[in-house]
């Protein structure tokens, strides 16, 4: 058993790290993302530099002009990229347009109309699943789509939808069979956000600086040809994307943040002298460093294993739950310890710690609250253990 990354992945890791240290970390002095997207004046030069060194459309399949990387290398990229606070926490397009993976399940006509323009950066999509009363429970979804001939009529409300204000189209989950719901009664529709009846009702400003939207659908007409996949397949299509999000978007991202927070903690503790001795000589600080390093190492192994197993085609649903729970709780502790060691300086905006502190609080809730995932994980483990 070899725990070392293959040489090509080590080279990829170093390439991304050099990009982050040269282009992004220096940018932190002038830019701290407090919205959903990076300003064009900063984003475009970074994208051109990323293209020049081959860091472009890395998660897009080769058949569509991308690198088609597996999940493990994409996790390694995310881990390195999110060492910098200059990267928007939600919509990150530094290495290419943000493509919601459900779009890759479009038919050929839909790909021409929607997927290819997204890849060219000509149009933007948002993904609308969360609802005021449903949250992590798709069986409680209330947005309904009723068919009448070649058209569906959509009614309902979606909440906390990132990017809705700038999206041209939305991938909207709606119930088409109330008796089944999450077991095959939810369908994914491509919806023109300028359609009559689409109401951007309000934004929800958050502690992270973002303000996702609440959208109301009031008798919105959607052509049946705008279904992605087949009727009733929506939730199953989204689940693969959500699982990958838990592994890469939460797990790997938390690794990068925690690693740099730990580095900042160690550097400051060695430089800062109190009562005649460096903080690094205090046992309390040494314990915080040791605990952070142990937790980070354990989570990295878990993320890499989970990503590798998914690349092998294994079912990693339960392992992805573990990754999200462990990594999101780990990063919260490490960032908190780093702030504690820095003292008052850690609370200032001179360091990235206060920004991370606000951002990482959200990841224990989004795409499955830790309590919900623990509950589902426990159910699955006990069900598998139950005598047949």
Phi, psi and omega per residue, in radians:
X1 nan 2.216 -3.091
X2 -2.009 2.106 -3.115
X3 -1.660 0.019 3.099
X4 -1.437 2.504 3.058
X5 -1.200 2.509 3.034
X6 -0.980 2.700 -3.045
X7 -0.989 -0.699 -3.103
X8 -1.149 -0.571 3.102
X9 -1.317 -0.579 3.050
X10 -1.116 -0.679 3.113
X11 -1.165 -0.718 3.095
X12 -1.079 -0.759 3.135
X13 -1.031 -0.775 -3.131
X14 -1.199 -0.632 3.116
X15 -1.096 -0.805 3.135
X16 -1.166 -0.684 3.140
X17 -1.087 -0.745 3.116
X18 -1.085 -0.695 3.107
X19 -1.088 -0.785 -3.124
X20 -1.113 -0.794 -3.078
X21 -1.238 -0.541 -3.107
X22 -1.518 -0.671 -2.988
X23 -1.833 -0.607 -2.977
X24 -1.731 -0.829 -3.107
X25 -1.068 -0.732 3.052
X26 -1.083 -0.479 -3.140
X27 -1.207 -0.348 -3.094
X28 -1.065 -0.433 -3.114
X29 -1.162 -0.494 -3.094
X30 -1.984 -0.261 -3.038
X31 -2.380 2.241 3.052
X32 -2.327 1.911 -3.032
X33 -1.080 2.140 3.085
X34 -2.131 0.174 3.089
X35 -2.259 -2.868 -3.061
X36 -1.506 -0.395 -3.039
X37 -2.399 2.642 3.068
X38 -1.339 2.425 3.115
X39 -1.032 2.534 -3.105
X40 -0.999 -0.639 -3.083
X41 -1.097 -0.457 3.091
X42 -1.667 -0.670 -3.037
X43 -1.178 -0.814 -3.034
X44 -1.049 -0.827 3.101
X45 -1.077 -0.641 3.113
X46 -1.156 -0.701 3.120
X47 -1.112 -0.703 3.127
X48 -1.126 -0.682 3.112
X49 -1.201 -0.642 3.105
X50 -1.137 -0.747 3.102
X51 -1.038 -0.718 -3.058
X52 -1.101 -0.459 -3.127
X53 -1.912 0.252 3.018
X54 1.455 0.245 3.132
X55 -1.729 1.209 -3.045
X56 -2.441 2.303 3.128
X57 0.822 0.916 -3.018
X58 -1.218 -0.527 -3.109
X59 -1.753 0.151 3.095
X60 -1.569 2.301 3.132
X61 -0.952 2.595 -3.108
X62 -1.040 -0.563 -3.120
X63 -1.121 -0.279 3.115
X64 -1.925 0.269 3.060
X65 1.632 0.126 -3.141
X66 -1.733 -3.068 -3.132
X67 -1.426 -0.412 3.099
X68 1.107 0.649 -3.104
X69 -1.210 2.582 3.030
X70 -1.211 3.087 -3.069
X71 -1.222 -0.664 -3.108
X72 -1.047 -0.906 3.093
X73 -1.078 -0.566 3.104
X74 -1.204 -0.542 3.049
X75 -1.183 -0.701 3.117
X76 -1.096 -0.717 3.093
X77 -1.091 -0.822 -3.136
X78 -1.085 -0.696 3.134
X79 -1.027 -0.774 -3.135
X80 -1.276 -0.741 -3.066
X81 -1.076 -0.704 -3.046
X82 -1.507 0.217 2.909
X83 -1.188 -0.356 -3.117
X84 -1.752 2.462 3.113
X85 -1.440 -0.086 -3.129
X86 -1.449 0.069 -3.129
X87 -1.725 2.150 3.076
X88 -0.940 2.412 -3.001
X89 -1.250 -0.545 -3.075
X90 -1.780 -1.267 -3.070
X91 -1.627 1.803 -3.126
X92 -1.950 1.993 -3.088
X93 -2.055 0.350 -3.105
X94 -1.081 -0.669 -3.131
X95 -1.779 0.358 3.073
X96 2.351 2.896 -3.127
X97 -1.011 2.544 3.102
X98 -1.341 1.922 -3.114
X99 -1.916 2.027 3.062
X100 -1.220 2.073 -2.982
X101 -0.983 -0.386 3.115
X102 -1.023 -0.467 -3.137
X103 -1.101 -0.442 3.140
X104 -1.228 -0.160 3.084
X105 -1.646 0.113 3.090
X106 -1.138 2.706 2.996
X107 -1.352 3.073 -3.008
X108 -1.087 -0.703 3.135
X109 -1.152 -0.718 3.111
X110 -1.137 -0.641 3.120
X111 -1.071 -0.735 3.118
X112 -1.103 -0.681 -3.035
X113 -1.453 -0.553 -3.016
X114 -2.131 -0.924 -3.026
X115 -1.127 -0.888 -3.074
X116 -1.099 -0.721 3.048
X117 -1.083 -0.589 3.072
X118 -1.127 -0.774 -3.134
X119 -1.093 -0.518 3.115
X120 -1.490 -0.071 -3.131
X121 1.367 0.330 -3.076
X122 -1.514 -0.526 3.101
X123 -2.366 2.817 3.140
X124 -2.159 2.602 3.098
X125 -2.092 2.673 2.882
X126 -2.098 2.883 3.140
X127 -2.087 2.128 -3.018
X128 -2.089 1.795 3.073
X129 -2.209 -0.771 -3.042
X130 -1.102 2.449 3.130
X131 -2.256 2.797 -3.129
X132 -0.985 -0.662 -3.053
X133 -1.862 -0.051 -3.083
X134 -1.745 -0.866 -3.136
X135 1.010 -2.124 -3.104
X136 -1.478 0.063 -3.057
X137 -1.959 1.651 -3.114
X138 -1.114 -0.410 3.135
X139 -1.144 -0.282 3.125
X140 -1.702 0.093 -3.124
X141 -1.033 2.338 -3.077
X142 -1.947 -0.291 3.111
X143 -1.096 2.164 -3.040
X144 -2.002 2.541 3.029
X145 -2.215 2.017 -3.097
X146 -1.914 2.235 -3.066
X147 -1.484 2.452 3.024
X148 -2.477 1.633 -3.078
X149 1.261 -2.162 -3.105
X150 -1.669 0.252 -3.082
X151 -2.331 2.530 2.997
X152 -1.889 2.555 3.037
X153 -1.895 2.127 -3.011
X154 -1.838 2.266 3.067
X155 -2.408 2.416 3.103
X156 2.667 -3.034 -3.110
X157 -2.372 2.362 3.032
X158 -2.051 2.524 -3.071
X159 -2.265 2.657 3.106
X160 1.083 0.810 -3.101
X161 -1.689 1.868 -3.123
X162 -1.217 2.360 3.051
X163 1.387 0.066 -3.087
X164 -1.097 -0.541 -3.087
X165 -1.216 -0.376 -3.125
X166 -2.014 0.012 -3.075
X167 -1.366 2.443 3.011
X168 -1.453 -0.606 -3.128
X169 -2.384 2.780 3.072
X170 -2.202 2.527 2.920
X171 -1.647 1.878 -2.968
X172 -1.953 2.218 3.065
X173 -1.573 2.282 -3.133
X174 -2.516 2.618 3.133
X175 -1.365 2.167 3.066
X176 -1.942 -0.275 3.067
X177 -2.409 1.658 -3.066
X178 -1.038 -0.409 -3.117
X179 -1.307 -0.390 -3.083
X180 -1.861 -0.763 -3.093
X181 0.850 -2.007 -3.030
X182 -1.148 -0.249 -3.132
X183 -1.662 0.403 3.095
X184 2.202 0.237 -3.112
X185 -1.926 0.190 -3.120
X186 -1.989 2.346 -3.073
X187 -2.131 2.547 3.107
X188 -1.758 2.151 -3.135
X189 -1.970 2.524 2.935
X190 -1.611 2.119 -3.018
X191 -2.137 2.233 3.026
X192 -1.212 2.067 -3.071
X193 -1.206 -0.155 3.081
X194 -1.701 0.115 3.140
X195 -1.107 2.544 3.040
X196 -0.998 2.341 3.118
X197 1.699 -0.158 3.050
X198 -1.507 1.991 -3.045
X199 -2.064 2.030 2.993
X200 -1.390 1.599 -2.922
X201 -1.219 -0.792 -3.116
X202 -2.923 2.831 2.988
X203 -1.788 2.730 3.115
X204 -2.051 1.588 3.106
X205 -1.066 2.359 -3.059
X206 -2.073 2.927 3.101
X207 -1.140 -0.288 -3.137
X208 -1.479 -0.064 -3.111
X209 1.618 -0.131 3.122
X210 -1.574 2.842 3.111
X211 -2.472 1.305 3.137
X212 -1.119 2.854 -2.966
X213 -1.769 2.686 2.869
X214 -1.854 2.210 -3.084
X215 -2.030 2.346 3.052
X216 -1.919 2.313 3.059
X217 -1.893 1.995 -3.070
X218 -2.027 1.669 -3.134
X219 0.928 0.834 -3.136
X220 -1.411 2.282 3.134
X221 -1.584 2.243 -3.141
X222 -2.229 2.176 3.107
X223 -1.094 2.477 3.123
X224 -1.065 -0.449 3.130
X225 -1.212 -0.160 -3.140
X226 -1.622 0.169 3.027
X227 -1.316 2.345 3.025
X228 -1.572 2.189 -3.051
X229 1.312 -2.342 3.121
X230 -2.091 2.836 3.075
X231 -1.035 2.307 3.128
X232 1.591 -0.095 -3.119
X233 -1.641 -0.036 -2.977
X234 -0.998 -0.833 -3.053
X235 -1.195 -0.683 3.139
X236 -1.160 -0.613 3.078
X237 -1.147 -0.729 -3.104
X238 -1.237 -0.524 -3.057
X239 -1.066 -0.686 3.134
X240 -1.105 -0.734 3.109
X241 -1.124 -0.749 -3.121
X242 -1.137 -0.681 3.099
X243 -1.089 -0.770 3.097
X244 -1.101 -0.628 3.107
X245 -1.104 -0.640 3.113
X246 -1.190 -0.588 -3.107
X247 -1.405 -0.887 -3.078
X248 -1.573 -0.913 -3.056
X249 -1.179 -0.519 3.093
X250 -1.837 -0.962 -3.061
X251 -1.071 -1.058 -3.070
X252 -1.148 -0.682 3.121
X253 -1.056 -0.720 3.130
X254 -1.140 -0.570 3.096
X255 -1.063 -0.828 -3.108
X256 -1.101 -0.761 3.128
X257 -1.106 -0.821 -3.104
X258 -1.113 -0.686 -3.123
X259 -1.088 -0.801 -3.119
X260 -1.240 -0.638 3.090
X261 -1.072 -0.672 3.093
X262 -1.159 -0.739 3.108
X263 -1.059 -0.773 3.103
X264 -1.068 -0.707 3.134
X265 -1.075 -0.822 -3.105
X266 -1.176 -0.762 -3.133
X267 -1.074 -0.794 -3.100
X268 -1.176 -0.677 -3.111
X269 -1.150 -0.473 3.112
X270 -1.428 -0.480 -3.125
X271 -1.539 -0.576 -3.027
X272 -1.422 2.147 3.137
X273 -1.898 2.228 3.061
X274 -2.286 2.385 3.130
X275 0.903 0.654 3.033
X276 1.479 0.032 -3.112
X277 -2.421 2.571 3.066
X278 -1.117 2.571 3.088
X279 -0.996 -0.544 -3.097
X280 -1.089 -0.304 3.128
X281 -1.552 -0.071 3.134
X282 -1.475 2.304 -3.090
X283 -1.056 -0.666 -3.128
X284 -1.036 -0.704 3.126
X285 -1.251 -0.710 3.110
X286 -1.049 -0.685 3.106
X287 -1.119 -0.705 3.141
X288 -1.135 -0.690 3.096
X289 -1.127 -0.814 -3.107
X290 -1.102 -0.806 -3.141
X291 -1.075 -0.726 -3.130
X292 -1.131 -0.753 -3.133
X293 -1.132 -0.713 3.137
X294 -1.138 -0.802 -3.109
X295 -1.144 -0.700 3.136
X296 -1.110 -0.774 -3.126
X297 -1.101 -0.761 3.137
X298 -1.094 -0.741 -3.132
X299 -1.192 -0.650 3.118
X300 -1.078 -0.787 3.111
X301 -1.050 -0.682 -3.128
X302 -1.170 -0.756 3.131
X303 -1.104 -0.836 -3.111
X304 -1.082 -0.744 3.133
X305 -1.103 -0.802 -3.101
X306 -1.087 -0.781 3.131
X307 -1.108 -0.756 -3.136
X308 -1.089 -0.760 -3.133
X309 -1.130 -0.659 3.087
X310 -1.140 -0.670 3.098
X311 -1.096 -0.468 3.100
X312 -1.449 -0.018 3.115
X313 1.542 0.217 -3.130
X314 -1.409 2.759 3.035
X315 -1.406 1.962 -3.058
X316 -1.997 0.412 -3.086
X317 -0.956 -0.925 -3.108
X318 -1.152 -0.682 3.132
X319 -1.157 -0.594 3.096
X320 -1.178 -0.583 3.034
X321 -1.069 -0.806 -3.136
X322 -1.056 -0.745 -3.139
X323 -1.034 -0.868 -3.090
X324 -1.124 -0.749 -3.141
X325 -1.094 -0.930 -3.044
X326 -1.129 -0.814 -3.044
X327 -1.237 -0.710 -3.119
X328 -1.224 -0.583 3.084
X329 -1.311 -0.642 3.111
X330 -1.069 -0.865 -3.058
X331 -1.135 -0.587 3.090
X332 -1.079 -0.722 -3.141
X333 -1.205 -0.734 -3.089
X334 -1.163 -0.785 3.116
X335 -1.096 -0.713 3.129
X336 -1.091 -0.768 3.118
X337 -1.099 -0.704 -3.129
X338 -1.098 -0.723 3.069
X339 -1.076 -0.748 -3.114
X340 -1.074 -0.744 3.132
X341 -1.170 -0.655 3.128
X342 -1.262 -0.325 -3.111
X343 1.143 -2.433 -3.088
X344 -1.044 -0.583 3.136
X345 -1.077 -0.577 -3.127
X346 -1.162 -0.338 -3.141
X347 -1.512 -0.179 -3.064
X348 -1.490 2.863 3.101
X349 -1.472 0.054 3.031
X350 -1.193 -0.460 3.135
X351 -1.939 2.757 3.130
X352 -1.365 -0.067 -2.973
X353 -1.127 -0.743 -3.097
X354 -1.156 -0.614 3.108
X355 -1.168 -0.830 3.100
X356 -1.046 -0.685 -3.112
X357 -0.989 -0.707 3.130
X358 -1.300 -0.703 -3.089
X359 -1.183 -0.818 -3.020
X360 -1.232 -0.292 3.047
X361 -1.129 -0.497 -3.079
X362 -1.313 -0.495 -2.992
X363 -1.288 -0.202 3.043
X364 -1.431 -0.030 -3.128
X365 -2.050 -0.804 -3.022
X366 -1.211 2.577 3.134
X367 0.932 0.724 3.087
X368 1.901 1.767 3.101
X369 -1.058 2.578 -3.068
X370 -1.015 -0.597 3.133
X371 -1.160 -0.697 3.122
X372 -1.138 -0.765 -3.123
X373 -1.171 -0.648 3.066
X374 -1.084 -0.725 -3.139
X375 -1.111 -0.829 3.135
X376 -1.134 -0.720 3.129
X377 -1.071 -0.812 3.120
X378 -1.062 -0.739 3.097
X379 -1.041 -0.805 -3.100
X380 -1.146 -0.721 -3.140
X381 -1.143 -0.738 -3.139
X382 -1.211 -0.638 3.124
X383 -1.135 -0.688 3.134
X384 -1.216 -0.474 -3.099
X385 -1.484 -0.357 -3.044
X386 -1.081 2.277 3.118
X387 -1.002 2.437 -3.120
X388 -1.441 nan nan
